[in-house]
């Protein structure tokens, strides 16, 4: 195979400051990690509640391996459906107060499986312009008409809905917390529009699950919108510290997805130990109000101090705090200089974010100490 054209494209990415490489952790995920052999403070993990290395979750996984083995052996529709899967789904439905739940192997697989199952080339999907790439890919796979409305612009969304045929199948889909900007969707207003124009609504709670709501159920729970949201999707790999994804919905829609969702049907079931670990994570989240308070306090303190230093944190109101740099090469340089001072923060560049909005994406966890936060702030001041 002639790879000259590949090397040329890679060189072009490097010239633009958009070449990516992997960094290796030699430690568990946490507020402090060993990165490429060096101990540094970690400010770019989605482990919001610090559960990725929680002893209770690790113990649950180990015990499940002894009881159920590791691999599930097949897809869930063949012979891979095991009791931890059923138990996790029952727990999720109870936790989110829905009729039922269905577990997928990842958030990407959930979004690329749910949307094509429900929509077709005669349907229209209205998607926030800053929705996660997996949502966009799900719409493309559905061959549905994609209409992107300006980010969080309820008025623009209403105008679009007003001009669509009443009989056309419509789905509004939005992140509840946007993973790169750290702001929240205007969910209540979007839900009201969906009701007015008879559109289905799907909310991706990946970065809100475990973080918001009285019990950690997400932004939908915090705003008491559960009864009005048709599809609540989220991941178990961020605040829950585990792996996999879920959709919480009505029983009819769950049965429909089992029969129609290709990314569910045609993949091996998640290992049962992961499902059992997630069940324990749910219990911790349910009783984790102090963790959420710690997370909120850390987020508010760090964001206020960074803004006082003159950085643009955009419209962040969550543990995701962007530092807008604009130029990709400068974002990479800033990330490198922070790492030299023992602070690990990744540069985020196009196409992950729009052109001209390269940034550092800071994430705070409930386990960061005041000393950790001040060490980051002092490093930024030096730079």
C-alpha positions in Angstrom: 0.0 0.0 0.0 1.3 3.4 -1.0 1.0 5.6 2.1 2.4 8.8 0.6 -1.0 10.5 0.5 -1.6 9.6 4.1 1.7 11.1 5.2 1.0 14.2 3.3 -2.4 14.6 5.1 -0.7 14.0 8.4 1.9 16.6 7.7 -0.8 19.1 6.8 -2.5 18.5 10.1 0.8 19.0 11.9 1.4 22.3 10.1 -2.0 23.5 11.2 -1.5 22.5 14.8 -4.1 19.8 14.6 -2.0 16.6 14.7 -3.0 14.3 17.5 -0.9 11.7 19.5 -1.7 9.4 22.3 -0.5 9.9 25.9 -0.3 6.9 28.2 -1.4 6.6 31.8 0.5 4.3 34.1 -1.9 4.7 37.0 -5.6 4.5 37.7 -7.8 7.4 36.6 -7.9 10.1 39.3 -7.2 13.7 40.3 -3.5 12.8 40.2 -2.1 10.4 37.6 1.1 9.1 36.3 1.4 10.2 32.7 4.3 8.9 30.5 6.1 8.1 33.7 5.5 11.4 35.5 3.1 12.3 38.3 0.8 15.2 37.3 -2.5 16.8 38.3 -5.3 15.7 35.9 -7.7 18.4 34.7 -9.1 16.8 31.6 -10.9 13.7 32.8 -14.7 13.2 32.7 -14.5 11.2 36.0 -16.6 14.0 37.6 -17.3 12.2 40.9 -14.0 10.4 41.2 -15.6 6.9 40.9 -13.4 5.4 38.2 -11.0 4.0 40.8 -13.6 3.6 43.6 -12.9 0.5 45.7 -16.6 -0.5 45.9 -17.0 -0.5 42.2 -13.7 -2.4 41.6 -14.9 -5.0 44.2 -18.2 -5.4 42.5 -16.5 -6.0 39.1 -14.1 -8.5 40.6 -16.9 -10.5 42.4 -19.0 -10.5 39.2 -16.0 -11.9 37.2 -15.8 -14.8 39.7 -19.6 -15.4 39.4 -20.3 -14.7 35.7 -16.9 -14.8 34.0 -15.6 -11.9 31.9 -16.8 -12.1 28.3 -20.5 -12.3 27.5 -20.0 -14.6 24.6 -22.5 -13.3 22.1 -25.0 -10.5 21.4 -27.9 -10.2 23.9 -30.4 -11.6 21.4 -28.4 -14.8 20.9 -27.1 -16.0 24.3 -25.3 -12.9 25.8 -28.1 -11.6 27.9 -27.1 -12.1 31.5 -28.6 -11.3 34.8 -26.4 -8.3 35.5 -27.7 -6.7 32.3 -31.3 -7.2 33.3 -30.5 -5.9 36.8 -28.8 -2.8 35.6 -31.7 -2.0 33.3 -34.2 -2.4 36.1 -32.0 -0.2 38.3 -31.7 2.5 35.6 -35.4 2.6 35.0 -36.1 3.0 38.7 -33.4 5.6 39.1 -34.7 7.7 36.1 -38.4 7.0 37.0 -39.1 5.6 33.5 -41.0 2.4 32.4 -37.9 0.7 31.2 -34.3 1.0 30.1 -31.9 -0.5 27.6 -28.1 -0.7 27.9 -25.7 -0.2 25.0 -22.0 -0.8 24.9 -21.0 2.8 24.5 -22.6 6.3 24.0 -21.5 6.3 20.4 -23.3 3.0 19.8 -26.4 4.3 21.6 -26.7 7.4 19.5 -25.9 5.7 16.2 -28.5 3.0 17.1 -31.4 4.9 18.6 -31.8 7.6 15.9 -31.7 5.3 12.8 -34.1 2.9 14.4 -36.7 5.7 14.8 -36.1 7.9 11.8 -35.9 7.4 8.0 -35.4 9.4 4.9 -38.9 10.8 5.2 -38.3 12.1 8.7 -36.6 15.3 9.9 -34.2 15.6 12.9 -33.6 19.0 14.5 -30.2 19.0 16.1 -28.4 21.7 18.1 -25.3 22.8 16.1 -23.0 21.9 18.9 -24.4 18.4 19.6 -21.9 15.5 20.0 -20.5 14.0 16.8 -22.2 10.6 17.6 -25.6 12.3 17.4 -24.7 13.8 13.9 -23.5 10.4 12.8 -26.7 8.7 14.0 -28.7 11.2 11.9 -26.6 10.5 8.9 -27.1 6.7 9.3 -30.8 7.3 9.5 -30.7 9.1 6.1 -33.1 11.6 7.7 -33.2 15.2 6.8 -30.8 17.0 9.2 -31.7 20.5 10.2 -29.1 22.1 12.6 -30.5 25.0 14.6 -28.1 27.7 16.0 -26.7 26.7 19.4 -29.3 26.9 22.2 -31.4 29.2 20.0 -35.0 28.4 21.0 -36.5 31.1 18.8 -34.8 29.7 15.7 -35.9 26.2 16.6 -39.5 27.4 16.9 -39.3 29.0 13.4 -38.0 25.8 11.9 -40.7 23.7 13.5 -43.4 26.2 12.4 -42.5 25.6 8.7 -42.5 21.8 8.9 -45.5 19.7 7.7 -47.7 18.7 10.6 -47.7 15.0 9.5 -44.0 14.7 9.1 -42.2 12.6 11.8 -40.0 15.0 13.8 -37.3 14.4 16.4 -35.6 17.2 18.4 -32.3 16.0 19.8 -30.0 17.9 22.1 -27.2 17.4 24.6 -28.2 18.6 28.1 -24.7 19.7 28.9 -22.5 20.5 26.0 -19.2 18.6 26.2 -16.8 21.3 24.9 -18.5 24.6 25.9 -19.7 23.5 29.4 -23.1 25.2 29.0 -26.6 23.8 29.5 -29.3 23.5 26.9 -32.5 25.5 27.4 -34.3 22.2 28.0 -37.6 23.5 29.4 -38.2 25.7 26.4 -37.2 23.0 24.0 -39.6 20.5 25.7 -42.4 23.1 25.4 -41.7 23.5 21.6 -41.7 19.7 21.1 -45.1 19.5 22.8 -46.5 22.3 20.7 -45.4 20.9 17.4 -45.9 17.1 18.2 -42.2 16.3 17.9 -40.4 13.6 19.7 -37.6 14.7 22.0 -34.3 13.0 22.8 -31.9 14.3 25.4 -28.2 13.2 25.7 -27.3 13.4 29.4 -23.8 12.1 29.0 -22.2 15.0 30.9 -25.1 15.7 33.2 -25.8 12.2 34.5 -24.6 11.9 38.1 -23.7 15.6 38.2 -27.1 17.4 38.2 -30.4 16.7 39.8 -31.3 16.0 43.5 -30.4 12.3 43.0 -27.9 12.7 40.2 -30.4 11.9 37.5 -29.2 14.7 35.2 -30.6 18.0 34.0 -33.9 16.3 33.0 -34.4 15.4 36.7 -33.2 18.8 37.9 -35.8 20.5 35.8 -38.6 17.9 36.5 -39.0 17.1 32.8 -38.8 13.3 33.0 -42.5 12.8 32.1 -42.1 15.0 29.0 -38.9 13.7 27.5 -39.4 10.7 25.2 -35.9 9.4 25.2 -33.3 10.0 27.9 -29.9 8.7 26.8 -26.7 8.9 28.8 -23.4 7.2 29.5 -22.0 5.2 32.3 -18.4 6.1 31.5 -18.2 9.6 33.0 -19.6 10.5 36.4 -20.5 6.8 37.0 -16.8 5.8 36.5 -17.7 2.7 34.5 -18.4 1.9 30.8 -21.4 1.7 28.6 -24.5 3.7 27.9 -28.3 3.6 28.5 -31.6 4.8 27.1 -34.4 5.3 29.6 -37.8 5.4 27.9 -41.2 3.7 27.6 -41.6 -0.1 27.3 -42.9 0.0 23.8 -39.9 2.0 22.6 -37.5 -0.3 24.4 -39.0 -3.3 22.7 -38.8 -1.5 19.4 -35.1 -0.7 19.8 -34.4 -4.4 20.7 -35.9 -5.3 17.3 -34.7 -2.4 15.2 -31.5 -0.8 16.6 -28.6 -2.3 14.7 -25.9 -1.2 17.1 -27.7 -3.2 19.8 -28.6 -6.2 17.7 -25.3 -6.8 16.0 -22.8 -6.4 18.8 -21.6 -8.6 21.6 -23.1 -7.7 25.0 -21.0 -5.7 27.4 -19.1 -7.9 29.9 -21.4 -8.8 32.8 -18.8 -7.5 35.3 -19.2 -4.0 33.8 -22.9 -4.1 34.2 -22.6 -5.2 37.8 -20.1 -2.5 38.5 -22.4 0.1 37.1 -25.2 -1.1 39.4 -23.0 -0.2 42.4 -22.1 3.1 40.8 -25.8 4.0 40.6 -26.2 3.4 44.3 -23.2 5.6 45.0 -24.6 8.4 42.8 -28.0 8.1 44.5 -26.4 8.8 47.8 -23.7 11.1 46.4 -25.2 14.6 47.3 -22.0 15.6 49.1 -19.9 14.6 46.1 -22.1 16.8 43.9 -21.8 19.7 46.3 -18.0 19.3 46.3 -18.0 19.2 42.5 -20.2 22.4 42.3 -18.0 24.3 44.8 -14.8 23.3 42.9 -16.3 24.3 39.6 -17.6 27.7 40.8 -14.3 28.5 42.5 -12.1 27.6 39.6 -14.3 29.3 37.0 -14.5 32.5 38.9 -10.7 32.7 39.5 -9.9 31.9 35.8 -12.4 34.6 34.6 -10.8 37.1 37.0 -7.4 36.4 35.3 -8.9 37.5 32.0 -9.6 34.2 30.3 -12.7 33.7 28.3 -14.6 30.7 29.7 -17.4 31.1 27.3 -20.8 30.4 28.8 -19.7 27.5 31.0 -21.9 26.8 34.1 -20.7 23.2 34.7 -17.6 21.3 35.7 -16.5 21.7 32.0 -14.5 25.0 31.8 -13.2 26.0 28.4 -10.3 28.4 28.1 -10.8 29.9 24.7 -7.5 30.3 22.8 -8.8 30.4 19.2 -5.6 29.4 17.4 -4.9 25.6 17.4 -1.1 25.9 17.6 -1.3 28.3 20.6 -3.7 26.0 22.4 -1.2 23.1 21.9 1.6 25.3 23.2 -0.3 26.4 26.3 -1.2 22.7 27.0 2.5 21.8 26.7 3.6 24.6 29.0 1.1 23.6 31.7 2.3 20.0 31.5 5.8 21.2 32.1 4.5 22.6 35.4 2.7 19.3 36.3 -0.7 20.2 35.0 -2.4 17.9 32.4 -5.0 19.7 30.3 -5.6 18.8 26.7 -5.9 21.2 23.8 -9.2 20.8 21.9 -9.0 21.8 18.2 -11.1 21.6 15.0 -12.9 19.5 13.9 -14.0 18.7 17.5 -14.8 22.3 17.9 -15.6 25.0 15.3 -12.8 26.7 13.4 -11.4 29.6 15.3 -12.5 28.3 18.7 -9.5 26.1 19.7 -9.3 25.9 23.5 -8.1 24.1 26.6 -10.9 22.0 28.0 -10.5 22.0 31.8 -12.7 19.6 33.8 -13.0 19.6 37.5 -13.8 16.6 39.7 -15.3 16.3 43.2 -12.0 14.9 44.4 -9.8 17.8 43.5 -8.6 19.7 46.6 -8.3 23.5 47.0 -4.6 23.0 46.8 -4.9 21.3 43.4 -7.1 24.1 42.1 -4.6 26.8 43.3 -1.7 24.9 41.8 -3.5 25.1 38.4 -4.2 28.8 38.9 -0.7 29.6 39.8 0.6 27.7 36.7 -1.7 29.8 34.6 -0.5 33.0 36.2 3.1 32.1 35.5 2.3 31.6 31.8 
